[in-house]
Amino acid sequence: MKRMQHGLSKRQRQIMEAIYSLNQATVEDVRRTIPDPPSYSAVRTTMNILVDRGLLKYTRNGRKYHYSPTIPHGQARKSAIEHLLHTYFNNSVEQAVAALLKSDRKGLSEDEYTSLLALIEKARKGG
């Protein structure tokens, strides 16, 4: 199973998020999607770095390159969570959830609370 490589810069994460939301994108598509985009050549260079790291692939259509992720978004999220748990929470889901709850100043809505309880109950039953 291919894993998402971590240690992405803020700009690299923005580009990956843009491509995940678009499924496939040209450099110009990405520039239109990310906030305060750098120059075309800077985005293209960053995307080529992501290709070299194995996170993006491309196909050529005429003069344009169309980039797409090599790792499904769900798998990338799972890998990022596993990395976060391992790095900061000693692989403890409980510690991670407790930290999230403590850091959320507005608290959970009743619907969010109910949804989380249902997920916990489902996990408890092995589902």
N, C-alpha and C positions, 0 to 999 in steps of 0.2 A: 504494500500500500504506500503510495507516494504521500509524503507529508509536506505541509506548508512550511517553508523556511521562515524563521522568525528573524527579528532584527531589521525589519523594514523601516525605512525613513518615513516621515510623515507624508512626503510627496509620493513615495512608492505605495503607501497604504491608500492614499486618495486615488491613485491611478488604478490599483487593483479593485477598489470599491466601485469605481466608475465602470470598469470593464465587467465586473460581476453584474451590475445593474443593467448594463446594455447587452450582455451576453457576448457580443463581438463588437469591436470598435476600431476605428482608424485613430490616428494621432489627433486629428481635428475633432473627432467625436469626443475624445477624452478631454481635450482643451475646453470644449463647450460645457462639459459636465462638472469639472473640478473648480473650486473657488480660487479666485486670484491666480489663474494659470500662468506659468512661465512661458517662454517662447516655444514655438513649434519645435525647434531643434532640441531644446532642453527636455521637452516631453518625450520626443522620439528617442533621445539618448537614454532616458530613464526607462522607457518601455523596452529598449534593447537590453538594458541591464537585467530587467525582469525576465526577458527571454533567456539570457545567459544563465540566470539562476534557476531556470526550469519552471518558472511560475506562469509564463505566458508562452504561447506559440503564435505563429502567424501564417497567413496564406496571402499570396500576392494576386491581386486582381487588377490587371493593367499596371498603372504606376502606383497604385495604392496598396498598402499593407493593411490587412485586417487582423487584428490581434484578438485572441480569446484565451481564457484561463486554461491551464493544464490540469488544475485540481478543481473538482466541483466545489461550489460555495459551501455546502454543508460540511464537506470533509475539511475544508480550510478552517471553518469556524471551530469544528471539533478539535483540530490540531492546535489552534490558538488557545482554546480553553485548557487543553491538556498541558500546554506549555506554561500558561499562567498558573494553573494549579501546582505544577511541579516547582516552578521558580519562586512563587511568592507564598504559597499556602501549604507546603509540605504534603502535597497531593490530597489535601482535606477539602472536600466539597463543603462541609459544614463551616469551616473557617472562611472560605470564600464567600458563601452566602451571607454569613454574619457580617463580614466586612462590607458587602454590598448594601445590606440593610442599614448598617450604621452610617454609610456615606450618603444615603439618599435622604436629603433634608425634608423633602415634601412627604415622604412616607408612601405607603402603598394605598391605592384605592381599594374599596371593598371588592371590586371585581378582580383586581390583581391578586389580592390576598386569597380569595376563593380559588382562583386559578392555580396559584402556587400550592395551596393545600391539596388540590386535586392531583397535581403532578407528583407531589410527595407521596400521597396515598397510592397512586398508580405504581410508583417506583418501589414502594414497600411491598406491594403484591407481586413484584417481579415483572411488571409490564413496561 
